Amino acid sequence: MRESNLRHMIRDVKEGRLGRREFVARMAALGIAAPMAGTLLMHAGVATAQSSSFQYKPTKRGGGGVLKMLFWQAPTLLNPHFAAGTKDQEACRLFYEPLAGWDAEGNLRAILASEIPSNENGGVSKDGLSVIWKLKSNVTWHDGRRFSADDCVFTWRYCSDPATTAVNITTFQGVKVEKVDDLTIRVSFARPTPFWADAFVGARGVILPKHIFEPYIGAPARDAGANGKPVGTGPYKFTSFKPGDFLSAAINPNYHAPNRPHFDSVEIKGGGDAVSAARAVLQAAEYDFAPNLQVEDEILRKLEEGGKGRAEFIESGNIEFIAIQHADPFTDVDGERSHPNTRHPILSDKAVRDALNLLVDRGAIEKYIYGRAGLATANFINNPKRFRSQKTKWEFNLAAANKVLDAAGWTRGADGVRTKGGRKLQLTLQTSINAPRQKAQAVVKQAFQKAGIALDLKQIAASVFFSTDPGNGDTYQHFYSDLEMIQATVNGPDPALLTSQFCSWAMASKSNRWQGRNITRWKSEAYDRAFDAAQQEIDPVKRAELFIRMNELVVEDVAVIPVVYRPSTAGVRADLRAPLSGWDNNLWLISDWYREV
Amino acid sequence: MFNFVLRRLLIAIPSLLGISAILYCILAVAPGDPFGDLATNPAVPAEVIASLRAKFGLDDPPWLRYAHWLLAMFQGDWGYSFVSRVEVGHLILQRLPTTLFVVGISQVLAMAVALPVGVYAAVRPYSLFDHLASAMAFVGFSLPTFFTGVLLIMLFSIQLGWLPLVYQADLPETGWAWFAAQIRQSLMPIMVLALFQCASWTRYIRSAVLDVAYLDYVTTARAKGLGEFKVVLRHIVRNSLIPVITLVALQIPAIFGGAIVTEQIFRVPGIGSLLISSILANDTPVVMAVTFVFACLVVGFNILADLAYGWVDPRIKND
């Protein structure tokens, strides 16, 4: 899609000829995720819509009783900047808040900020080098002290200090935060930054109280008592916490938004497995909410039959895909396999990759394995069902795959397996131990067999597959096999993080202890150039065009085979009204949750 | 006897050291590490992970880490959990009461049922009662706890809605309401564990009683004119309990280990679930602490069992 087309569409939205939601959906079909689409519109001056589908009804604070949540992956610590995964981030959102959060449609919503900065109100500077945030004036911390710009500046110093080893360090490094006055801060960037909504926004931008954490900046950070006893600005105040087991919180009577929150207390119980969590919410209605239900859709449907609860599928950027190893996983170079300087003897043949792409039956995988929790896609970035891009579409075509392989010189041997130049078309597909993944592996193997490709399947325990141990060859980053099936988790709304994993300088190898993001060891000069250009592009429309092009490059060269895009699944009790978001934590707007009587 | 105890304790020290060394080796060799979650997060730079590894000493050679750990242990410092940064001793103590309550009561209940049933079945062998008891016992220990647990949940929580399916360590109620709520939520996990344990103990007690019931002195007691009840209680049961006491003494450490599967199913926050989640998260300090405590308990109760055996059976001399 050309830049001019994009500008036309944006103008249509501004002048009311095209619905905002339709624009966002079309952008998603091209590979631009919702928050980026929202940023495009914001930049063009299209007024931000409030999440119109969700209305907060209660007219007074409290009175809602207890909100009981079941996190089968139990939270273990309560400092959001040390959170290892989303489970800890979610628990922290009861207590801590950022300046703004992302709603389900990719709009920014002010939480601790008094308004969202934009070109019109002078918040976003024209040169893209700084953003001015105005803070709400009536906010107090749970211990009564006033919230002010000092806390924002402190959070920036805390997170950007390498000695603190905060996991959100990249959000705050490379920016400078200054206090303009007690209720105003200026965030300055070294380079023009079109996607400025990163620092202090969403899951990674939560603000800590200076007066509590000041003595714990840097090396002593992990010893702070407040890591287990949070004091925040959020709608609920900390009561008790047993790591890995139970968290309880009580209503904050001085919360800064009127009539909120609705519930008098919140309890988060942790542990167990996903299926019993789904059962507890959907079938027994013993709990109100359970996030991240990695349960087969078939089981969810059965549990929903009682009508006591519903499974909600929240659109997010997560994508399940088959990564293709472009280096040689079976040749040792200096004690290292899958070395970036080697090329795969079979998979560097584009014809083979095209054939593989045609042999993955995404439709069957969606229909019989993931159901509503996995929607077939051809794009690496995002693709909802209704709008399919003409350029990148997926197809399951056995005959076409056979033709491609025949034309490329891969002839069938006596045992049915294709060979070329004495080399058999034999591949290994590895993945973590996870029932839907094993089923998907079986589906893929069957189709490959029909086309004359012999596929070995390998399963590795999740705690090993996803570990960071440099000495262990079974991790997904070492990628010592031909193919692997994994999920790319999109933690933040900016596609830059997701797309950095195809840059040739980021290849995972021994030299960077396999921490490089490019695990496929794919190389493309065109992609590298586009990525560099996108990093420096101020104009968000041009930047969007670059991302679309990058998505097309990845898909056309079959660097990876996208399989299904995974909305996140949550179980919600029938009478609970909760605005969930896939671009931020589920509990991003916990202040607005209520029970419909 | 004092010499005996002293000797056993002295022998126990090198065994415990050996156990801890083996445990540490296994953990060091095992794949995976505590920062797996961070690895899949694209936003966490490699430097942060590297400095975290250095901070927690994960890059040191295993023998050095073991030496550090041992030294700290002698000073009473059990370290901090990698995952939650809470002191390990604190974590264990948080979970201990729940474990003792659920698993302890299930063991007591199991014994309270197994003893009379086993004795009666043995005293009336091959009668209807005996057949029924044996059948129930076989059913009880053939069915794994994850099966009976889920079965009970489906019946009592889903279908009937009488009992909650998730166990909460901190109940908000007070007074009698708390008591009632506690009974309601612990009923199912306790029943599941008790059933399993009771089944195997019934069979064991039955065979122990059978060994004794046909000995000469029992016949003599009956011939003397003692009532059946007295014969059973004072002569048969007391003597057949000797091996049973040993069995129970050796079983007590298992109470502390928790019932791992049942705790997962019912979400009971006990030591078993702490152990499993720490193993899966490669949280070395917690795993070492829990398994070491368990090892100490096993060794300790072994000594106790030997002592008890020597005390109960006057034919045994411990020196």
Chai-1 contact restraints between the chains, C-beta under 6 A:
chainA,res_idxA,chainB,res_idxB,connection_type,confidence,min_distance_angstrom,max_distance_angstrom,comment,restraint_id
A,T76,B,V83,contact,1.0,0.0,6.0,A-B,restraint_1
A,T76,B,S84,contact,1.0,0.0,6.0,A-B,restraint_2
A,L77,B,S84,contact,1.0,0.0,6.0,A-B,restraint_3
A,A84,B,D37,contact,1.0,0.0,6.0,A-B,restraint_4
A,A84,B,L38,contact,1.0,0.0,6.0,A-B,restraint_5
A,G85,B,D37,contact,1.0,0.0,6.0,A-B,restraint_6
A,T165,B,V48,contact,1.0,0.0,6.0,A-B,restraint_7
A,T165,B,S51,contact,1.0,0.0,6.0,A-B,restraint_8
A,T165,B,L52,contact,1.0,0.0,6.0,A-B,restraint_9
A,V167,B,V44,contact,1.0,0.0,6.0,A-B,restraint_10
A,I169,B,V48,contact,1.0,0.0,6.0,A-B,restraint_11
A,T170,B,A43,contact,1.0,0.0,6.0,A-B,restraint_12
A,T170,B,P45,contact,1.0,0.0,6.0,A-B,restraint_13
A,R222,B,R85,contact,1.0,0.0,6.0,A-B,restraint_14
A,K242,B,Q94,contact,1.0,0.0,6.0,A-B,restraint_15
A,P243,B,S84,contact,1.0,0.0,6.0,A-B,restraint_16
A,P243,B,V86,contact,1.0,0.0,6.0,A-B,restraint_17
A,G244,B,S277,contact,1.0,0.0,6.0,A-B,restraint_18
A,D245,B,P269,contact,1.0,0.0,6.0,A-B,restraint_19
A,F246,B,D170,contact,1.0,0.0,6.0,A-B,restraint_20
A,K269,B,V166,contact,1.0,0.0,6.0,A-B,restraint_21
A,G271,B,R267,contact,1.0,0.0,6.0,A-B,restraint_22
A,G272,B,R267,contact,1.0,0.0,6.0,A-B,restraint_23
A,A280,B,L165,contact,1.0,0.0,6.0,A-B,restraint_24
A,A280,B,V166,contact,1.0,0.0,6.0,A-B,restraint_25
A,Q283,B,I158,contact,1.0,0.0,6.0,A-B,restraint_26
A,A284,B,S157,contact,1.0,0.0,6.0,A-B,restraint_27
A,A284,B,I158,contact,1.0,0.0,6.0,A-B,restraint_28
A,A284,B,L165,contact,1.0,0.0,6.0,A-B,restraint_29
A,E286,B,P164,contact,1.0,0.0,6.0,A-B,restraint_30
A,S463,B,G32,contact,1.0,0.0,6.0,A-B,restraint_31
A,S463,B,L280,contact,1.0,0.0,6.0,A-B,restraint_32
A,V464,B,P31,contact,1.0,0.0,6.0,A-B,restraint_33
A,V464,B,G32,contact,1.0,0.0,6.0,A-B,restraint_34
A,F466,B,G36,contact,1.0,0.0,6.0,A-B,restraint_35
A,F466,B,A39,contact,1.0,0.0,6.0,A-B,restraint_36
A,F466,B,T40,contact,1.0,0.0,6.0,A-B,restraint_37
A,S467,B,G32,contact,1.0,0.0,6.0,A-B,restraint_38
A,S467,B,D33,contact,1.0,0.0,6.0,A-B,restraint_39
A,S467,B,G36,contact,1.0,0.0,6.0,A-B,restraint_40
A,T468,B,D33,contact,1.0,0.0,6.0,A-B,restraint_41
A,T468,B,F35,contact,1.0,0.0,6.0,A-B,restraint_42
A,T468,B,A39,contact,1.0,0.0,6.0,A-B,restraint_43
A,T468,B,I49,contact,1.0,0.0,6.0,A-B,restraint_44
A,D469,B,D33,contact,1.0,0.0,6.0,A-B,restraint_45
A,N472,B,P31,contact,1.0,0.0,6.0,A-B,restraint_46
A,N491,B,A43,contact,1.0,0.0,6.0,A-B,restraint_47
A,L497,B,P42,contact,1.0,0.0,6.0,A-B,restraint_48
A,L497,B,A43,contact,1.0,0.0,6.0,A-B,restraint_49
A,Q515,B,A46,contact,1.0,0.0,6.0,A-B,restraint_50
